[in-house]
Every structure is written in C-alpha cells, then in structure tokens.
Amino acid sequence: MSGPPKQLTPKQIKFAQLLVYGIEGSPITKTEAARLAGYATPNPEGTRLTNPNKFPLVCAHISNLRDEVRQKYDITFERHLEELGNIRDRGKKDNRNLAAAATTEIARGKVAGYYIDQKIIRHGRIDDLNLDQLYERMKTIKEKNERLLKAKEFLAKESSEESGSDYKEQTVKKLPSPQKKSDPDSTS
C-alpha cells in the first residue's frame, strides 16, 4: 500500500461540506455526514476521514471550509463569548426565556468549530514532566500534525494558483508523495 490517497474524492468533498455546513444550518455528526456522503460503513468512515494521519487532505479541506465560514460570518472566539455573555445578561435582566437565542449562538459556535466532541484518555500528568520531557512531547505532537499542515499548505497553494477559476468546482489536485517515516506508534 502506497499511503493515503493523494487527491480528494467527490465523496470526501461532500463529507467535508456536510460536516462543516450541516443540514439546513443544523450541525450533524461525523457518522451522519459519512452516511449522507454515500459511505457504506459510515460509523468508522466518519471517524477515519477526520484523522489527519490517515486523511490529511480531508482534514485540511474541513479546516479551510471552517475558516471560510468564520470569515463570512465574522465569527471569532472573542465575539462568540461576548454574545453568549450578552444573552446571559439579557436573560437575567428581562427574566425571559432566551433559550432559543442561546441555542442559536451555540449553533454558530459549532459551525465555527469551537465546540468539538472529543474524549481524551490521559495517562500521567503534564505537571509531572520536566522541561526536557515537555519539549520532547511538543516535538512529537508537531511531527504527528506535520502531514495536516503540509496538506493545508498544499490546498492553499493550489487554490491561489487557481485564482481565475472557481474553487467550488471541486477540481481534484494531486499532493506530492509524503516522505516515509517509521512511526513506532503506528498500527499499519
């Protein structure tokens, strides 16, 4: 096996769009997005497609779509927190039920990617590490995410080269072959 695909497929593009934009503005799960994109086994596929080590181009495309949404609707983390605070304050003053407004603002945050369902199983504590161990851990994390960063750079470069054509045409571009590294944690 020569590694992950070097181009985005139409199913992957549709999955990314469904995951970011949802259905009629409502966020959906990875499994639902994979099912609607046409994958036969949506539960594992939805999770696998968002793994930057296995599908860096898909993850980069999702990230780019989320960046576009943030820019289009001017959603920033600070403004999001400010709006949630305003809703809370209005609810305290007026004694009205502002659940709909709060739900709407939370949905905006989800679309922007500020709410991510993830479970982390920790072994040990960061407080127990010395400075050298912390630097080594940060280096390991950076190396694991290098493929995602390279894929984002590749997609950005390709879209800037296509400035005359519409990116939404979903033209499939080839990614240079990644350099093979031995990863002791890899199961493949």
NUNU-988120 format. One record per residue (C-alpha): x, y, z. Coordinates in steps of 0.25 Angstrom, whole numbers, plus 5000, padded with zeros to 4 digits. Layout:
BEGIN
    px    py    pz
     X     Y     Z
...
***
This chain:
BEGIN
    px    py    pz
  5000  5000  5000
  5006  5014  4996
  4999  5022  5007
  4987  5031  5007
  4980  5036  4994
  4987  5048  4988
  4974  5055  4984
  4961  5058  4989
  4950  5049  4984
  4936  5055  4982
  4931  5047  4994
  4941  5053  5003
  4938  5067  4998
  4923  5064  5001
  4926  5059  5014
  4934  5071  5018
  4923  5080  5013
  4913  5073  5021
  4921  5072  5033
  4924  5087  5033
  4911  5093  5028
  4901  5082  5033
  4887  5080  5028
  4879  5093  5027
  4889  5100  5036
  4888  5089  5047
  4901  5082  5051
  4902  5067  5048
  4911  5057  5054
  4922  5050  5046
  4914  5038  5044
  4903  5045  5039
  4912  5053  5029
  4918  5040  5024
  4905  5033  5022
  4899  5045  5014
  4912  5046  5006
  4910  5031  5002
  4919  5023  5010
  4915  5008  5012
  4920  5008  5027
  4918  5022  5032
  4922  5020  5046
  4936  5016  5045
  4938  5024  5032
  4933  5037  5038
  4944  5036  5049
  4955  5031  5040
  4952  5043  5030
  4955  5053  5041
  4968  5046  5045
  4980  5055  5040
  4989  5044  5039
  4981  5036  5030
  4974  5046  5022
  4981  5059  5023
  4975  5065  5011
  4961  5063  5016
  4965  5069  5029
  4971  5081  5023
  4959  5083  5014
  4950  5083  5026
  4959  5093  5033
  4958  5102  5021
  4943  5101  5020
  4942  5105  5035
  4952  5117  5032
  4943  5122  5021
  4930  5121  5030
  4937  5128  5041
  4941  5139  5031
  4928  5140  5024
  4920  5142  5037
  4931  5149  5045
  4931  5138  5056
  4943  5140  5065
  4945  5133  5079
  4944  5146  5086
  4931  5151  5079
  4925  5137  5082
  4928  5138  5097
  4923  5153  5097
  4910  5149  5090
  4908  5137  5100
  4910  5147  5111
  4900  5157  5105
  4890  5146  5104
  4892  5143  5119
  4891  5157  5123
  4878  5160  5116
  4872  5147  5122
  4876  5152  5136
  4870  5166  5133
  4857  5162  5126
  4854  5149  5133
  4850  5144  5119
  4854  5130  5113
  4865  5133  5104
  4868  5118  5101
  4865  5120  5086
  4875  5131  5085
  4886  5123  5093
  4883  5111  5085
  4885  5119  5072
  4898  5125  5077
  4903  5111  5082
  4900  5106  5068
  4908  5118  5062
  4920  5113  5070
  4918  5099  5066
  4919  5103  5051
  4931  5111  5054
  4937  5099  5060
  4938  5104  5075
  4931  5092  5080
  4937  5079  5077
  4933  5066  5084
  4945  5058  5087
  4949  5049  5098
  4963  5049  5103
  4969  5038  5112
  4981  5043  5120
  4992  5035  5125
  5000  5043  5135
  5000  5058  5137
  5007  5069  5130
  5011  5075  5143
  5019  5062  5145
  5028  5065  5133
  5041  5073  5134
  5045  5083  5123
  5052  5074  5114
  5041  5064  5114
  5031  5075  5111
  5039  5080  5099
  5040  5065  5094
  5025  5064  5096
  5023  5076  5088
  5032  5072  5077
  5025  5059  5076
  5011  5066  5075
  5017  5075  5064
  5022  5063  5056
  5009  5056  5056
  5002  5068  5051
  5012  5071  5040
  5004  5064  5030
  4992  5072  5033
  5000  5085  5032
  5006  5081  5019
  4992  5077  5013
  4987  5091  5017
  4999  5098  5011
  4997  5090  4998
  4982  5093  4997
  4985  5108  5000
  4995  5108  4989
  4986  5101  4979
  4975  5110  4982
  4983  5122  4980
  4989  5117  4967
  4974  5115  4962
  4970  5129  4965
  4964  5130  4951
  4955  5118  4953
  4944  5115  4964
  4950  5107  4975
  4935  5101  4977
  4937  5094  4964
  4943  5083  4973
  4955  5081  4964
  4963  5070  4969
  4978  5073  4971
  4990  5063  4974
  4998  5064  4986
  5013  5061  4986
  5016  5048  4992
  5019  5049  5007
  5033  5044  5011
  5032  5031  5018
  5036  5031  5033
  5036  5020  5043
  5026  5022  5054
  5027  5012  5066
  5013  5016  5070
  5007  5013  5056
  4998  5000  5055
  4999  5000  5040
***
